[in-house]
Amino acid sequence: MQNRGRRDKPEATLNPVKHSTLQRVHRIVLASLALFAPVIWGAGAPEGSAEVDRRFTLAAFGLAAASILLRRAVPATQLRPERFGWLLVSMLLAAGVGLVGVALAVGGGPRGIALLYVLGAAILSLRPPPTVAEKA
């Protein structure tokens, strides 16, 4: 089918500096999550010694849901300039889930649950940023 009477706009491209910023932030988030695990292991209480405060769980689920929704708004194949901020915030929200795990462990919460929060954050952060859109 043809689109009659509609002009296709050439796609805008993302500044290469912004794209390299996204790649750097992605690497920093993954490295931070890798560093959270030893912190949790040293600070967390053994299993079964404490219950998890609901606020930690709600914070982790809220951050994860926001990260997923923002990430879904960005196409998986090409990154357009207006979506740059959304993807950046999505990565930072995923890191926030890991920080909730660290806060839980430092506050005396169960080590296993805190490590699961960091694992969830790592899963949210695995997908690398999309490639830069090419000019038409």
N, CA and C of each residue as an Amber inpcrd file, in Angstrom:
protein
   408
   0.8210000  -1.1850000   0.0000000   0.0000000   0.0000000   0.0000000
   0.8610000   1.2430000   0.0000000   0.3760000   2.2350000  -0.6730000
   1.0990000   3.4910000  -0.7260000   0.4360000   4.4960000   0.2010000
   1.2550000   5.3350000   0.7890000   0.7350000   6.4370000   1.6000000
   0.6060000   7.6530000   0.7020000  -0.6150000   7.9330000   0.2580000
  -0.8220000   9.0510000  -0.6540000  -1.0060000  10.3280000   0.1360000
  -0.3820000  11.3660000  -0.3400000  -0.5330000  12.6660000   0.2720000
   0.2540000  12.8280000   1.5690000   1.0900000  11.8830000   1.8700000
   1.8710000  11.9840000   3.0990000   3.3470000  11.9900000   2.7480000
   4.0300000  12.9710000   3.2620000   5.4650000  13.0440000   3.0170000
   6.2010000  12.4030000   4.1800000   7.1280000  11.5510000   3.8370000
   7.9380000  10.9380000   4.8850000   9.0470000  11.8980000   5.2750000
   9.1100000  12.1770000   6.5590000  10.1700000  13.0400000   7.0570000
  11.4430000  12.2180000   7.1880000  12.5720000  12.8000000   6.8500000
  13.8100000  12.0680000   7.1000000  14.0140000  11.9390000   8.6080000
  14.4570000  10.7530000   9.0260000  14.6540000  10.5220000  10.4530000
  15.8390000  11.3330000  10.9510000  15.6630000  11.9220000  12.1170000
  16.7560000  12.6450000  12.7430000  17.7270000  11.6400000  13.3440000
  18.9770000  12.0000000  13.3620000  19.9660000  11.0960000  13.9330000
  20.3860000  11.5850000  15.3020000  20.7830000  10.6520000  16.1250000
  21.2650000  10.9710000  17.4540000  22.7240000  11.3860000  17.3590000
  23.0480000  12.4110000  18.0730000  24.4140000  12.8950000  18.1390000
  25.3170000  11.7480000  18.6130000  26.4370000  11.4880000  17.9410000
  27.3280000  10.3960000  18.3660000  27.8340000  10.5620000  19.8010000
  27.9500000  11.8050000  20.2570000  28.3820000  12.0310000  21.6370000
  27.3230000  11.5130000  22.6080000  26.0510000  11.7550000  22.3040000
  24.9780000  11.2580000  23.1540000  24.9430000   9.7320000  23.1420000
  25.1730000   9.1490000  21.9800000  25.1690000   7.6880000  21.8920000
  26.3110000   7.1110000  22.7150000  27.4860000   7.7070000  22.6470000
  28.6070000   7.2010000  23.4580000  28.3340000   7.4300000  24.9350000
  27.6030000   8.4900000  25.2700000  27.2030000   8.7150000  26.6620000
  26.3070000   7.5890000  27.1430000  25.3480000   7.1850000  26.3090000
  24.4710000   6.0700000  26.6720000  25.2670000   4.7870000  26.8770000
  26.2190000   4.5470000  26.0100000  27.0330000   3.3370000  26.1480000
  27.8540000   3.3740000  27.4320000  28.3980000   4.5600000  27.7510000
  29.1680000   4.7060000  28.9850000  28.2970000   4.4980000  30.2170000
  27.1090000   5.0950000  30.2190000  26.1910000   4.9410000  31.3480000
  25.7910000   3.4770000  31.4970000  25.5600000   2.7940000  30.3890000
  25.2080000   1.3760000  30.4260000  26.3150000   0.5640000  31.0920000
  27.5650000   0.8140000  30.7050000  28.6890000   0.1000000  31.3070000
  28.8340000   0.4320000  32.7900000  28.6290000   1.7000000  33.1550000
  28.7460000   2.1130000  34.5550000  27.6660000   1.4490000  35.4000000
  26.4440000   1.3730000  34.8690000  25.3530000   0.7290000  35.6040000
  25.6750000  -0.7420000  35.8290000  26.1420000  -1.4350000  34.8050000
  26.4740000  -2.8520000  34.9610000  27.6320000  -3.0540000  35.9400000
  28.6380000  -2.1920000  35.8650000  29.7680000  -2.3040000  36.7970000
  29.3190000  -2.0160000  38.2290000  28.4380000  -1.0420000  38.3980000
  27.9310000  -0.7240000  39.7360000  27.1580000  -1.8970000  40.3190000
  26.3430000  -2.5190000  39.4960000  25.5810000  -3.6710000  39.9700000
  26.5080000  -4.8130000  40.3660000  27.6040000  -4.9750000  39.6400000
  28.5750000  -6.0140000  40.0030000  29.2460000  -5.6950000  41.3360000
  29.4160000  -4.4160000  41.6350000  30.0290000  -4.0300000  42.9070000
  29.0450000  -4.0910000  44.0730000  27.7560000  -4.0200000  43.7770000
  26.7530000  -4.0690000  44.8510000  26.7230000  -5.4340000  45.5370000
  26.9790000  -6.5000000  44.7970000  26.8740000  -7.8510000  45.3590000
  27.8290000  -8.0660000  46.5410000  29.1170000  -7.7170000  46.4430000
  29.9850000  -7.8970000  47.6150000  29.5750000  -7.0100000  48.7960000
  29.0800000  -5.8240000  48.5020000  28.6180000  -4.9400000  49.5750000
  27.4560000  -5.5970000  50.3140000  26.5250000  -6.1490000  49.5600000
  25.3690000  -6.8120000  50.1660000  25.8130000  -8.0470000  50.9430000
  26.7420000  -8.8020000  50.3850000  27.1910000 -10.0190000  51.0530000
  27.8180000  -9.6900000  52.4110000  28.5420000  -8.5870000  52.4770000
  29.1780000  -8.2060000  53.7280000  28.2300000  -7.5440000  54.7140000
  27.2030000  -6.8880000  54.2290000  26.3350000  -6.1070000  55.1080000
  25.0350000  -6.8050000  55.4660000  24.5820000  -7.7170000  54.6400000
  23.2670000  -8.3130000  54.8420000  23.2320000  -9.3020000  55.9950000
  22.0560000  -9.4630000  56.5480000  21.8460000 -10.4470000  57.6080000
  21.6550000 -11.8170000  56.9780000  22.0030000 -12.8790000  57.7110000
  21.7610000 -14.2170000  57.1740000  20.2700000 -14.4400000  56.9120000
  19.9880000 -15.4250000  56.0640000  18.5970000 -15.7150000  55.6950000
  17.7390000 -16.0260000  56.9150000  16.5180000 -15.5620000  56.8640000
  15.5500000 -15.8840000  57.8850000  15.6700000 -15.0730000  59.1680000
  16.6700000 -14.1780000  59.2460000  16.8570000 -13.4420000  60.4860000
  16.0130000 -12.1730000  60.5590000  15.5660000 -11.6860000  59.4260000
  14.7770000 -10.4500000  59.4300000  13.7530000 -10.5030000  58.2980000
  12.6830000  -9.7960000  58.4840000  11.6750000  -9.6940000  57.4330000
  11.9680000  -8.4690000  56.5770000  11.4440000  -8.4960000  55.3730000
  11.6450000  -7.3820000  54.4540000  10.5270000  -6.3750000  54.6580000
  10.9250000  -5.1400000  54.8520000   9.9550000  -4.0550000  54.9710000
   9.2660000  -3.8730000  53.6180000   7.9690000  -3.7020000  53.6380000
   7.2020000  -3.5620000  52.3900000   7.6590000  -2.3670000  51.5630000
   8.1660000  -1.3480000  52.2130000   8.6050000  -0.1580000  51.4670000
   9.7250000  -0.4930000  50.4910000  10.6210000  -1.4000000  50.8950000
  11.6990000  -1.8090000  49.9940000  11.1330000  -2.5340000  48.7730000
  10.2020000  -3.4170000  49.0210000   9.6000000  -4.1750000  47.9230000
   8.8300000  -3.2620000  46.9810000   8.0450000  -2.3580000  47.5500000
   7.2910000  -1.4170000  46.7110000   8.2140000  -0.5000000  45.9240000
   9.2890000  -0.0520000  46.5510000  10.2470000   0.8050000  45.8430000
  10.8950000   0.0490000  44.6890000  11.3030000  -1.1990000  44.9410000
  11.9490000  -1.9870000  43.8870000  10.9950000  -2.2470000  42.7290000
   9.7490000  -2.6320000  43.0490000   8.7810000  -2.8860000  41.9760000
   8.4350000  -1.5980000  41.2240000   8.3070000  -0.5020000  41.9270000
   8.0030000   0.7730000  41.2660000   9.1080000   1.2120000  40.3240000
  10.3510000   1.1270000  40.7900000  11.4840000   1.4890000  39.9350000
  11.5970000   0.5620000  38.7340000  11.3950000  -0.7300000  38.9670000
  11.4780000  -1.6950000  37.8690000  10.3830000  -1.4520000  36.8380000
   9.1660000  -1.2050000  37.2990000   8.0620000  -0.9540000  36.3670000
   8.3030000   0.3070000  35.5530000   8.7790000   1.3590000  36.1980000
   9.0710000   2.6010000  35.4730000  10.1870000   2.3850000  34.4600000
  11.2040000   1.6260000  34.8390000  12.3020000   1.3370000  33.9200000
  11.8110000   0.5590000  32.7040000  10.9600000  -0.4330000  32.9490000
  10.4350000  -1.2440000  31.8460000   9.5640000  -0.4020000  30.9160000
   8.7050000   0.4160000  31.4710000   7.8200000   1.2420000  30.6380000
   8.6040000   2.2310000  29.7910000   9.6100000   2.8590000  30.3780000
  10.4200000   3.7930000  29.5990000  11.2340000   3.0640000  28.5380000
  11.7400000   1.9040000  28.8790000  12.5420000   1.1430000  27.9200000
  11.6780000   0.6610000  26.7500000  10.4280000   0.3070000  27.0310000
   9.5210000  -0.1480000  25.9720000   9.1410000   0.9930000  25.0310000
   9.2500000   2.2260000  25.4870000   8.9100000   3.3730000  24.6530000
   9.9980000   3.6690000  23.6180000  11.1610000   3.0700000  23.7980000
  12.2770000   3.2880000  22.8740000  12.3550000   2.0940000  21.9320000
  12.3480000   2.3200000  20.6140000  12.4470000   1.2010000  19.6730000
  13.7370000   0.4130000  19.8920000  13.6520000  -0.8890000  19.7210000
  14.7980000  -1.7640000  19.9910000  15.8910000  -1.6530000  18.9310000
  15.5700000  -1.1450000  17.7610000  16.5560000  -1.1410000  16.6900000
  17.2160000   0.2140000  16.4680000  16.4650000   1.2870000  16.5450000
  17.0320000   2.6000000  16.2690000  16.6280000   3.5830000  17.3550000
  17.5850000   4.3750000  17.7760000  17.3430000   5.3700000  18.8080000
  17.1640000   6.7370000  18.1570000  16.0170000   7.3360000  18.3990000
  15.7620000   8.6720000  17.8700000  16.1240000   9.6970000  18.9400000
  16.5080000  10.8930000  18.5480000  16.9930000  11.8880000  19.5130000
  16.0110000  12.2270000  20.6250000  14.7240000  12.2560000  20.3250000
  13.7560000  12.6320000  21.3610000  13.5840000  11.5540000  22.4220000
  14.0970000  10.3600000  22.1850000  13.9870000   9.2620000  23.1420000
  15.2600000   9.0770000  23.9770000  16.2510000   9.9040000  23.7520000
  17.5260000   9.7940000  24.4610000  17.3370000   9.8590000  25.9730000
  16.6170000  10.8440000  26.4450000  16.4080000  11.0170000  27.8760000
  15.6520000   9.8620000  28.4970000  14.6830000   9.3290000  27.7570000
  13.8920000   8.2070000  28.2660000  14.7830000   6.9960000  28.5230000
  15.6670000   6.7240000  27.5930000  16.5430000   5.5640000  27.7370000
  17.5420000   5.7740000  28.8700000  18.0550000   6.9860000  28.9880000
  18.9930000   7.2960000  30.0570000  18.3270000   7.1170000  31.4240000
  17.1270000   7.6450000  31.5770000  16.4010000   7.5050000  32.8420000
  16.0530000   6.0460000  33.1040000  15.7350000   5.2990000  32.0590000
  15.4220000   3.8740000  32.2160000  16.6030000   3.1120000  32.8030000
  17.8000000   3.4060000  32.3160000  18.9920000   2.7380000  32.8400000
  19.2460000   3.1210000  34.2940000  19.0450000   4.3890000  34.6210000
  19.2680000   4.8440000  35.9940000  18.2260000   4.2660000  36.9510000
  16.9960000   4.1020000  36.4830000  15.9640000   3.4750000  37.3130000
  16.2990000   2.0130000  37.5930000  16.8390000   1.3270000  36.6010000
  17.2530000  -0.0680000  36.8040000  18.3590000  -0.1380000  37.8550000
  19.2970000   0.8020000  37.8070000  20.3440000   0.8500000  38.8280000
  19.7420000   1.1380000  40.1980000  18.6730000   1.9180000  40.2090000
  17.9850000   2.2210000  41.4610000  17.4300000   0.9790000  42.1400000
  17.0030000   0.0030000  41.3540000  16.5260000  -1.2600000  41.9300000
  17.6750000  -1.9370000  42.6860000  18.8570000  -1.9020000  42.1160000
  20.0160000  -2.4610000  42.8130000  20.3490000  -1.6890000  44.0800000
  20.2010000  -0.3730000  44.0300000  20.4480000   0.4380000  45.2260000
  19.4470000   0.1330000  46.3290000  18.2220000  -0.2050000  45.9560000
  17.2380000  -0.6180000  46.9600000  17.7260000  -1.8850000  47.6540000
  18.3130000  -2.7980000  46.8920000  18.8770000  -4.0090000  47.4860000
  20.0130000  -3.7010000  48.4500000  20.8700000  -2.7490000  48.0770000
  21.9590000  -2.3500000  48.9670000  21.3870000  -1.7250000  50.2360000
  20.3990000  -0.8530000  50.0860000  19.7880000  -0.2190000  51.2580000
  19.1460000  -1.2560000  52.1730000  18.5210000  -2.2490000  51.5830000
  17.9090000  -3.3130000  52.3750000  18.9670000  -4.0670000  53.1760000
  20.0740000  -4.4080000  52.5420000  21.1300000  -5.1600000  53.2210000
  21.8000000  -4.3240000  54.3140000  22.0770000  -3.0700000  54.0170000
  22.7190000  -2.1970000  54.9960000  21.7910000  -1.9680000  56.1890000
  20.4900000  -1.9630000  55.9260000  19.5200000  -1.7970000  56.9950000
  19.2700000  -3.0670000  57.8010000  19.9950000  -4.1310000  57.5280000
  19.8650000  -5.3670000  58.2930000  18.8880000  -6.3650000  57.7100000
  18.4580000  -6.1560000  56.4740000  17.5290000  -7.0780000  55.8300000
  18.2200000  -8.3470000  55.3690000  17.4270000  -9.3180000  54.9230000
  17.9960000 -10.5930000  54.4720000  18.8830000 -10.4270000  53.2350000
  20.0300000 -11.0470000  53.2980000  21.0210000 -10.9490000  52.2310000
  20.5050000 -11.5200000  50.9100000  19.7950000 -12.6420000  50.9570000
  19.3090000 -13.2870000  49.7340000  18.3180000 -12.4280000  48.9750000
  17.4170000 -11.7930000  49.6940000  16.4310000 -10.9240000  49.0370000
  17.1310000  -9.7140000  48.4180000  18.0880000  -9.1450000  49.1440000
  18.8280000  -7.9960000  48.6150000  19.5920000  -8.3730000  47.3500000
  20.1870000  -9.5620000  47.3390000  20.8930000 -10.0240000  46.1430000
  19.9300000 -10.2570000  44.9740000  18.7200000 -10.7000000  45.2760000
  17.7210000 -10.8700000  44.2160000  17.3190000  -9.5250000  43.6060000
  17.2670000  -8.4770000  44.4200000  16.9870000  -7.1440000  43.8770000
  18.0860000  -6.7330000  42.8960000  19.3380000  -7.0020000  43.2690000
  20.4500000  -6.6540000  42.3750000  20.4120000  -7.5120000  41.1190000
  20.0700000  -8.7800000  41.2580000  19.9400000  -9.6460000  40.0880000
  18.8470000  -9.1280000  39.1520000  17.7270000  -8.7240000  39.7200000
  16.6540000  -8.1460000  38.9060000  17.1050000  -6.8810000  38.1930000
  17.8620000  -6.0480000  38.8910000  18.3870000  -4.8290000  38.2710000
  19.3460000  -5.1670000  37.1310000  20.1610000  -6.2000000  37.3180000
  21.0880000  -6.6090000  36.2590000  20.3300000  -7.1100000  35.0390000
  19.2550000  -7.8490000  35.2620000  18.4500000  -8.3390000  34.1370000
  17.8280000  -7.1690000  33.3940000  17.3460000  -6.1760000  34.1220000
  16.7770000  -4.9880000  33.4770000  17.8240000  -4.2180000  32.6810000
  19.0770000  -4.3070000  33.0920000  20.1430000  -3.5200000  32.4800000
  20.9130000  -4.2480000  31.3840000  20.6020000  -5.4990000  31.1280000
  21.4070000  -6.2720000  30.1820000  21.3350000  -5.7680000  28.7480000
  20.1630000  -5.3590000  28.3070000  20.0210000  -4.9490000  26.9040000
  20.7980000  -3.6580000  26.6530000  21.7330000  -3.6870000  25.6970000
  22.5210000  -2.4770000  25.4090000  21.6600000  -1.4260000  24.7080000
  22.1460000  -0.1770000  24.7080000  21.3910000   0.8630000  24.0090000
  21.2850000   0.5480000  22.5180000  20.1680000   0.9610000  21.8930000
  20.0120000   0.7220000  20.4520000  21.0550000   1.4900000  19.6540000
  21.1920000   1.1020000  18.4050000  22.1550000   1.7750000  17.5300000
  21.6270000   3.1410000  17.1370000  22.5170000   3.9580000  16.6240000
  22.1440000   5.2970000  16.1670000  21.3810000   5.1780000  14.8630000
  20.2890000   5.9250000  14.7460000  19.4920000   5.9160000  13.5130000
  20.3030000   6.5320000  12.3800000  20.2440000   5.9220000  11.2370000
  20.9400000   6.4240000  10.0600000  20.0700000   7.4310000   9.3300000
  20.6990000   8.3860000   8.6570000  19.9420000   9.3460000   7.8590000
  19.3950000   8.6710000   6.6250000  18.1740000   9.0600000   6.2760000
  17.5400000   8.4800000   5.0910000  18.1010000   9.0770000   3.8260000
